[in-house]
Amino acid sequence: RFAERQFSGQVEVIVGQTMRARTELAVDIIRNALGGLVIGGLAMLTFAVVVVRRALRPLDRFAARLAARDPQDLTAIDADLPREVHAMVEAINGFMDRLNRQFSTMKSLISDTAHQLRTPVAALRAQADLAADEEDAAHRAEIVARIHRGTVRLSRLLDQMLSRALVIHRGDAVRRERLDLRDIALDIFETGDHRDVAPDAEVRLEVGETPVPVLADALSLSEAAKNLLWNALAHGVPPITVGAERAGDSARLYIRDAGSGPPPVVRERLGARFSTGEDGSTRGTGLGLSIAAAVAEAFGGRLEMGQDPNGFCVSIILPAGTSA
């Protein structure tokens, strides 16, 4: 309602605006809003880049230290890094530790191979030269027999050295699996080479109905037990027993012969690579026990030797796992 001295009554007011003006107003509002967002976004991005670069600066120093390292240096990395990357550093250190063990194993294998093969190969060559020049048939046959015995020993030595390299490699590289030690003992008894090594020796199997579960590698355990069996056949007294049993929290894979075992003085150095036998000879190189000890340690166990009521026994003791 409108009131004025010279006019009184109702007045209708109509206000209008063009569509162009409304559009320009909307565009102006959006432009101002986007401008603020862009400026704020650029500021946040700049801040984030600065923060991230500062946070990653220790990683840059870490990378520079790794690049400057000697290729032969596989020791653990000790760097002052943010807590968030400690897991990565621990993983790298674990990998380098495994790699270092692999390199050490290969160096040891090469050194041992050169040390052990030089003399028997030279002896075989000398005996072969003698056989070629020997005119007497009986003497030549004796030399050939010595050559044959030497090649058998050399072949066994090579098998053991390759077996040692294999089991040490698999100890770090192969995923553990649940298995039953009774199956390992049965496999060795049925498919082992004892019939070729000592065809007249009596070998027995001793397993029960109770499972003997472990978490390990079947091939490594088989190689270790086969070497123990060969040692028993070569140096022990028949009958030879291959067995597996569980004792509390431990699982046991064992090879037993009916003898009294070596004297305590000799027993102390058994398991050392290339240890001499009771007579001071190198007939027993100690590789078989060394292989078994390495396998046992790789899976958290140990190698035990001792006398029991039935003879001399060598056992691979492992932590018992859940039923396989």
Secondary structure, DSSP 4 states (H G I P E B T S, - for coil): -EEETTEEE---------HHHHHHHHHHHHHHHHHHHHHHHHHHHHHHHHHHHHHHHHHHHHHHHHHHS-TT--PPP-----GGGHHHHHHHHHHHHHHHHHHHHHHHHHHHHHHHHHHHHHHHHHHHHHHHH---HHHHHHHHHHHHHHHHHHHHHHHHHHHHHHHHHHHHHSPPEEEEHHHHHHHHHHH-THHHH-TTS-EEEEE-SS--EEEE-HHHHHHHHHHHHHHHHHHS-SPEEEEEEEETTEEEEEEEESS--S-HHHHHHTTSTT---TTS-SS--SHHHHHHHHHHHHTT-EEEEEEETTEEEEEEEEEB-S--
